[in-house]
Amino acid sequence: MEDRISGHTGLMALIGSPVGHSGSPAMYNYSFKKLGLDYVYVALDVKEDGVKDAINAFRLFNMRGGNVTMPDKTEAAKYMDELSPAAKIIGAINTIVNDNGKLTGHITDGVGFVNNLKDHGIDIRGKKICVAGGGGAATAIQVQCALDGVREITIFNKKDAFFERTLATADKIRAAVPGIVVNVYDIDDTAKMTEEIKDSDIFVNATIVGMKPNLDNLSVVKDLSAFRPGLVVADAVYNPEETKMLREAKEAGCITVGGKGMLLWQGVEAFKLFTGEDMPVEEVKERFFS
């Protein structure tokens, strides 16, 4: 590392808390070195109350860009000069690009999901997609799929204090993409969920159900009759790589897509936004995602 850091080396960073487990520094620094780009990327533990100062530091240190993870995504969006179309709808960011002091906030999670499907030969245009979840990742997936041409989205979320937020997201999607059909239902309505999955081309789990360490042998899909050959079943969960839901879907003949690729492709998109270059995806896959 030291042999490529000079007085001209540009700084990029991930902010959030905690960040010590993040694989982003290794992935980005490997890619910078591979392409001969004079940047270095670090992870900085920044809680919500420090976000404003951290964003000011992006300007002060003339940082080309960086990433934002939980719990800072919504707070960081407040200090951007401009937001991408998806970030504007969602009200949160995970990527910052600095163009001579002008900060633009992007959300690449949804792009990562769509491009992960593309990497598996799946085109979402004109399809009906059913999404379980109304949190950050789920919202990013819903919004990006809408912007990229799905014809219909069905959202299932817990009917709790955050249910109104999911309804508001649906309204924003309809306003941004005229003609799209968006419906929201209670995730505990198993019969409705089964009916909607059967009527969909793609089903996505974007909840934390099935994620380590809270496995408990759980799946968000309670009625396995919802699965059928040809249905695409994707999981935003990447640890474990194959969740109980994906195993059950595979046994039913579904086309399954794990969440690890979404993590890769959201980073690929951010890298392009920072540098204008294509990340060496195949090498990164082999080194960090195999």
Secondary structure by P-SEA (a helix, b strand, c coil): ccccccccbbbbbcccccccccaaaaaaaaaaaaacccbbbbbbbccccaaaaaaaaaaaacccccccccccaaaaaaacccccaaaaaaccccbbbbcccbbbbbbaaaaaaaaaaaaaccccccbbbbbccccaaaaaaaaaaaaacccbbbbbbbcccaaaaaaaaaaaaaaacccbbbbbbbccaaaaaaaaaaaccbbbccccccccccccccccccccccccccbbbbbccccccccaaaaaaaaaccccccaaaaaaaaaaaaaaaacccccaaaaaaacccc
